[in-house]
Amino acid sequence: LLMSSMNLSEASKRKMDILSDLSGPDLSSGFESYYSGYLLQEEQKLVIAKTWYAGEMSRPGCVWTHSLLIALSDKEAALFQIDKLLSLFKRPEKLSGNSGYSEPLQIISGNILRCKTDEKKMKYLLWVMLGNPPPCIVLCHNSDDFITELLSIWLMCYDDLPVDYSFITGALSIRSDSTKNLSLQFSPKELRNKVFHSGKNIGVMKEIDEIQKFPSWVS
């Protein structure tokens, strides 16, 4: 943890260290950056992180990760500001200082949902997240395919999801925090065969275009 605006427990530092690392041994087109979300239990804070592959570094496999920490009590404020939330992520640069990451960021709360969501993607993720036991894998084109809808449902339905529900939008191999697999993992379509055989008790979901009709409770 190179720079932080708050002190964290050792357990939280370890968890963030693991989940800030590269999500697999290889790169895949469309997944050079990706998002993660999880809970820091001791601080009762949600983490929404963005990771970028750091190709400018001399050692292969380096990444930058910028993590936003949001108090559980502020998740509704974050829900109403998802576009603003996503705009706060800033990729560090090799030669620039990191002091800017020591300053807390602010989001002004509102009561109007400002982000535009895709209705079919919303229904699909509701079905995946609330209708299927985790961990689950969704196959997609790129790491940004579902991010707005994913954050909307994660923040809006957080109390209805299993405790410590987590996600990553760019899993190039099965991701875990060293204790258990992340609840929802988005993988490149070309890795379909790999993820099908990568682990037990991990459900690979039907692709969104394969579903003709969602259950009535989804609507």
ABEGO torsion letter per residue (X at the ends): XABBABBBBAAAAAAAAAAABBAEABBBBGAABBBBBBBBAAAGBBBBBBBBBBAABABBGBBBBBBBBBBAAAAAAAAAAAAAAAAABBBBBAABBAAAAABBBBBBBBABBABBBBAAAAAAAAAAAAABBOBBBBBBABAAAAAAAAAAAAAAAAAABBBGBBBBABBABBBBAGABBBABBBBBAAAAAAAAAABBGBBBBBBAAABABBBAAAX
